[in-house]
Amino acid sequence: MQTVLPLSETLLKKLPDPTYVIDRSRMKRNFAVIRNVMDETGVEIILALKGFSMWSTFPFFKESGFVQSTASSLCEARLAYEELGCPAYTYSAAYDENEMEEVARMSSHVTFNSLNQFHRYEAVARAANPCISFGLRVNPELHSHVQAIYNPCSAGSRLGIMACYLPRPEDMPKGVEGFHCHALCESDAEDTCHLIDAFEAHFAAYLPSLKWVNFGGGHLMTRKGYDLDKLKARLKAFRQKWPHLKVILEPGAAFVWETGFLLGRVEDIVDNGDVRTAVMNVSFTAHMPDCLELPYMPKVYGAIHASADGAELATDPADGEKRLGDYTHRYRLGGNSCLAGDFMGDWLFKDELKPGHLLLFNDMAHYTFVKTCTFNGLRHPSLCFVDTDTDEVLYRRDFGYEDFKRKLS
């Protein structure tokens, strides 16, 4: 049995498993959407490396005109500097004094999470990079539907300065040139509008003396159904009101939304009572951690989540029209680690699964291999950059024992 997959048989034969597969042709479509928003609004949109930092794809980013990025650490700033060839917009919840000089040398903008950190490191960073621009992260106190683990505006949050804790506009340190305001996660245009409204409500008095504003990430403008016109209109209105301000957005997921897959193989079928588990050569805790932390439920090609109702049967256009009654084989998908909870839900398949059967998880480019680990010494999936229009494997990186060993000591 072979499910209809978005990867051709020709391409599948060239790929190892398990492997993360990133598709250049799908990235092109996302890039076109992002470029259109930039061109029509005059806003700069940059890649958040925390969500996607597969540097073998960076030549394609550069060819497409995307060289700016945002970093959350010295390592990400260095990656941007070396592989994108451009200094980063860097923000950290707390900078390490042993790294501050190097961070400054590899950054065009450095945002501090508190005034304490700004006063502590302003002189050091300025000496390392006289051209650097400093900003402060502010908390817009936005009430949103973002899950608590991802909500930087939750009560007692350590991320960003609330307006009530800032000095008066006339007393702001002269070295502060921008405000950074991040509060969204995979959000729609309406949420971005609410964010900008909340930001203006709390911080408008400070804006005349600033040079730039960064509205952070979470703007999922490449998702199907996203209201691009609403996003553009709100950004244009903000820029018309504050024409002296450079405006930045820094999404991570939007650049690579639905451009990546994780290809895995069924290794065993285990029965226990009414539960039949297909044990795979991938791990949810090690290779797809968001599936357990959130939990996030990726689509599985050729399968229907067991809780799905008749109104939403197709998991992807490539699967075609699905009829629930045809999907009678129920399996829990289990990972290959020793963690008892290393599994992801129950799924319905049209045909019986057997060892050797390939399964493909969708939307596995962002927040996956930037968060993976080698728990249990499990082999890390390969990384492959491909083009499904031409069936080319543009880049392949395999991992093994030396990678596991080097990380430990």
C-alpha positions in Angstrom: 0.0 0.0 0.0 1.4 3.4 -1.0 -0.4 6.7 0.0 -0.4 9.5 -2.6 2.3 11.8 -1.3 3.5 15.2 -2.3 6.9 13.7 -3.0 7.3 11.7 -6.2 8.5 8.1 -6.3 11.6 9.4 -8.1 12.4 11.8 -5.2 11.5 9.3 -2.5 14.1 6.8 -3.8 16.8 9.5 -3.3 15.9 10.2 0.3 17.0 8.5 3.5 14.5 7.9 6.3 14.0 9.3 8.7 14.6 12.7 7.2 13.3 16.2 7.3 12.5 17.4 3.8 12.4 21.1 3.0 10.9 22.0 -0.4 12.3 24.9 -2.4 9.3 25.1 -4.7 7.0 25.6 -1.7 9.3 28.2 -0.2 9.1 30.2 -3.5 5.4 30.6 -3.0 5.8 31.8 0.5 8.5 34.2 -0.4 6.3 35.7 -3.1 3.6 36.5 -0.6 6.1 38.0 1.9 7.7 40.1 -0.9 4.3 41.4 -1.9 3.6 42.6 1.6 7.0 44.3 1.8 6.6 46.0 -1.5 3.1 47.3 -0.9 3.7 48.5 2.7 7.3 49.5 2.9 7.7 47.3 6.0 10.9 45.2 6.4 10.1 41.5 7.0 13.0 39.4 8.3 13.5 35.7 9.2 13.4 34.7 12.8 16.2 32.2 13.1 14.7 30.7 16.3 12.0 29.1 14.2 14.1 28.1 11.1 17.9 28.2 10.8 18.7 25.5 8.2 21.6 27.4 6.8 22.0 25.3 3.7 18.9 27.0 2.5 20.3 30.5 3.1 21.7 30.9 -0.5 18.1 30.6 -1.7 17.0 33.2 0.9 19.7 35.5 -0.4 18.9 34.9 -4.1 15.3 35.9 -3.2 16.4 39.1 -1.5 16.0 38.0 2.1 19.3 38.7 3.9 18.1 40.2 7.2 17.3 38.0 10.2 16.6 38.2 13.9 18.7 36.3 16.4 18.1 35.3 20.0 21.6 34.4 21.0 25.3 34.7 20.0 25.2 31.5 18.0 22.2 32.7 15.9 23.8 36.1 15.4 27.0 34.5 14.3 25.1 32.2 11.9 23.3 35.2 10.4 26.6 37.0 10.0 28.5 34.1 8.5 25.9 32.4 6.4 23.4 35.2 5.5 26.3 37.6 5.2 24.5 40.3 7.2 24.5 41.4 10.8 21.4 40.4 12.8 18.7 42.1 14.7 19.4 40.5 18.1 17.2 40.2 21.2 17.9 38.2 24.3 15.9 37.9 27.5 19.3 38.3 29.3 22.7 38.8 27.6 25.8 37.1 28.9 28.6 39.5 29.9 31.1 37.2 28.3 29.4 37.3 25.0 28.2 40.9 24.7 31.1 42.3 22.7 30.8 39.5 20.1 27.0 39.8 19.9 27.4 43.6 19.2 30.0 43.0 16.5 27.7 40.6 14.7 24.5 42.7 15.1 23.1 45.8 13.5 20.4 46.2 16.2 20.5 44.9 19.8 17.3 45.0 21.8 17.5 44.7 25.6 14.8 43.2 27.7 15.2 45.6 30.6 16.7 49.0 31.3 19.0 47.3 33.7 20.6 45.4 30.8 20.7 48.4 28.6 22.6 50.5 31.2 24.9 47.6 32.0 25.9 46.9 28.4 25.4 50.1 26.4 29.0 51.2 26.6 30.5 47.8 26.0 28.3 47.1 22.9 28.8 50.6 21.5 32.6 50.3 21.9 32.5 47.0 20.0 30.2 48.4 17.2 29.9 52.2 17.0 27.2 51.9 14.4 24.9 49.7 16.4 21.3 50.7 17.1 19.8 49.9 20.6 16.2 49.1 21.4 14.0 48.0 24.3 11.5 45.2 24.3 8.2 46.5 25.6 5.1 44.7 26.8 1.9 45.8 25.0 -0.3 44.0 27.6 -2.2 42.4 24.8 -5.1 40.1 25.7 -4.9 37.3 23.2 -5.8 33.6 22.6 -2.1 32.6 22.5 -1.4 29.6 24.6 0.1 30.4 28.0 3.5 28.8 27.2 3.8 31.2 24.3 2.1 34.3 25.7 4.7 37.0 26.6 1.9 39.3 27.9 0.7 36.9 30.6 0.6 38.1 34.2 4.1 38.3 35.7 5.8 37.8 32.4 9.6 38.4 32.4 9.5 39.5 28.7 9.4 43.1 27.9 8.8 46.3 29.9 5.3 47.5 30.6 4.6 51.2 30.0 4.1 51.8 33.7 7.8 50.8 34.3 9.3 53.1 31.7 10.6 56.5 32.5 8.6 59.5 31.0 9.3 60.0 27.3 11.5 63.1 28.0 13.6 61.0 30.5 14.3 58.1 28.2 18.0 57.2 27.7 19.2 59.0 24.6 20.8 55.7 23.3 17.4 54.0 22.9 16.4 54.3 19.2 13.7 51.6 18.9 11.0 49.5 20.6 10.5 45.8 20.0 7.1 44.4 20.7 6.5 40.7 20.3 3.2 39.1 21.4 1.8 36.8 18.7 2.1 33.2 17.7 0.8 31.8 14.4 -1.7 34.6 14.4 -4.0 36.2 11.8 -4.2 39.7 10.5 -6.8 40.7 13.1 -4.4 39.8 15.8 -1.7 42.0 14.2 -4.2 44.9 14.1 -5.0 44.4 17.8 -1.2 44.3 18.6 -0.6 47.6 16.8 -3.6 49.1 18.5 -2.4 48.1 21.9 1.1 49.2 21.2 0.0 52.7 20.2 -2.3 52.9 23.2 0.5 52.3 25.6 3.6 53.8 23.8 2.5 56.5 21.4 4.1 59.2 23.5 7.5 57.6 23.0 7.3 57.2 19.2 8.3 60.7 18.0 11.8 60.3 19.4 12.3 56.7 18.1 13.8 55.6 14.8 12.3 52.1 14.5 9.6 49.7 15.7 9.7 46.0 15.6 6.4 44.2 15.9 8.0 40.8 16.4 6.9 37.5 14.9 3.8 35.3 14.8 2.3 37.0 11.7 1.4 33.9 9.7 0.7 35.7 6.4 1.4 32.7 4.2 -1.3 30.5 5.8 -4.3 29.8 3.6 -7.1 32.2 4.4 -4.9 34.9 6.0 -6.4 38.3 5.3 -3.5 40.0 3.6 -5.5 43.1 2.7 -6.2 43.8 6.3 -2.6 43.3 7.3 -1.4 45.7 4.6 -4.0 48.3 5.4 -3.1 48.4 9.1 0.7 48.5 8.4 0.1 51.3 5.8 -2.0 53.3 8.3 0.7 53.0 11.0 3.4 54.1 8.6 1.4 57.1 7.4 0.8 58.1 11.0 4.5 57.7 12.0 6.4 58.2 8.7 9.7 58.7 10.4 9.7 55.1 11.8 11.2 52.1 10.2 8.8 49.2 10.8 10.0 45.6 11.1 8.2 42.2 11.3 10.1 39.1 12.1 8.1 35.9 11.4 9.7 32.5 11.6 6.9 30.2 10.5 5.6 32.4 7.7 8.7 31.9 5.6 8.5 28.1 5.7 4.9 27.4 6.4 3.9 24.0 4.9 7.2 23.7 3.1 8.6 20.9 5.1 7.9 17.2 5.9 9.2 14.5 8.2 9.6 11.2 6.5 9.5 8.2 8.8 9.0 4.5 8.6 6.9 2.0 10.5 9.2 -0.5 12.3 6.7 -2.6 14.3 3.0 -3.0 15.1 2.3 -3.5 18.9 -1.1 -4.6 20.2 -2.3 -3.9 23.8 -6.0 -4.3 24.5 -7.9 -2.1 22.1 -4.9 -0.1 21.1 -2.8 -1.0 18.1 0.4 1.1 17.9 2.5 1.6 14.8 6.0 2.2 16.3 8.1 4.3 14.0 11.8 5.1 13.5 11.1 8.7 14.7 10.4 10.1 18.1 7.8 12.7 19.0 9.7 13.7 22.1 13.1 13.9 20.4 12.2 14.9 16.8 8.8 16.6 17.0 8.7 18.0 20.6 5.9 20.5 19.9 3.6 17.5 19.4 3.9 16.8 23.2 4.6 20.3 24.5 1.6 22.1 23.0 0.3 19.7 21.9 0.6 20.3 18.2 -1.1 17.9 15.8 0.6 17.8 12.3 -1.2 16.3 9.4 -0.3 12.8 8.3 -0.6 12.0 4.7 -3.0 9.2 3.9 -4.6 9.3 7.4 -7.4 10.9 9.2 -7.1 11.9 12.9 -9.5 9.6 14.8 -11.4 12.5 16.3 -12.0 14.1 12.9 -15.6 14.7 11.9 -17.2 14.4 8.5 -16.9 18.1 7.8 -13.1 18.1 7.6 -11.9 14.8 6.2 -9.1 15.8 3.8 -5.8 16.5 5.5 -4.2 17.9 2.3 -5.2 18.5 -1.3 -2.7 15.9 -2.4 -4.8 13.3 -0.5 -7.9 14.1 -2.5 -11.4 13.6 -1.2 -11.6 11.3 1.7 -14.6 9.3 2.9 -14.5 8.4 6.6 -16.1 5.1 6.1 -13.2 3.9 3.9 -10.7 4.5 6.8 -11.2 1.5 9.1 -7.7 0.7 10.3 -7.0 2.5 13.5 -3.4 3.0 14.8 -1.7 5.0 17.5 1.5 6.5 16.1 4.3 5.7 18.6 7.9 7.0 18.8 11.0 4.8 19.2 12.2 6.2 22.5 11.7 4.7 25.9 9.4 7.5 27.1 5.9 6.0 27.7 4.2 9.1 26.5 6.2 9.2 23.2 3.2 8.9 20.9 0.8 11.1 19.0 -2.9 10.4 18.9 -4.9 7.8 17.1 -5.2 7.8 13.3 -7.4 6.1 10.8 -5.9 4.6 7.6 -7.5 3.1 4.6 -5.2 0.1 4.5 -3.4 -1.9 7.1 0.0 -0.6 8.2 3.0 -3.0 8.1 6.7 -2.6 9.0 8.4 -0.8 6.2 5.5 1.5 5.4 6.5 5.1 4.9 4.6 7.9 6.7 4.9 11.6 6.0 4.2 14.3 8.6 3.3 17.7 7.1 4.5 21.2 8.1 7.7 20.1 9.8 10.0 22.9 8.8 9.5 25.4 11.6 10.3 24.8 15.3 11.3 21.2 14.6 15.0 20.6 14.1 15.8 23.8 15.9 14.4 22.0 19.0 15.4 18.4 18.5 17.6 16.3 20.8 19.4 12.9 20.8 17.5 11.5 23.8 18.2 7.8 24.1 21.0 8.2 21.6 18.3 8.1 18.8 19.6 8.8 15.4 18.7 12.3 14.4 16.7 12.5 11.1 18.7 13.7 8.1 18.1 17.2 6.7 17.3 17.3 3.0 16.7 20.4 0.9 14.8 19.4 -2.3 12.9 20.8 -5.2 9.7 18.9 -5.8 9.3 20.6 -9.2 12.5 19.0 -10.5 12.9 16.1 -8.1 16.4 17.4 -7.2 18.1 16.8 -3.8 19.9 20.1 -3.4 21.5 19.4 -0.1 21.7 16.4 2.3 23.1 16.2 5.8 23.1 12.9 7.7 23.8 12.5 11.5 25.3 9.7 13.4 27.3 8.6 16.4 29.9 11.3 16.3 27.2 14.0 16.4 25.6 12.3 19.4 29.0 11.9 21.2 30.2 15.4 20.5 27.2 17.0 22.2 27.8 15.2 25.4 31.4 15.9 26.4 
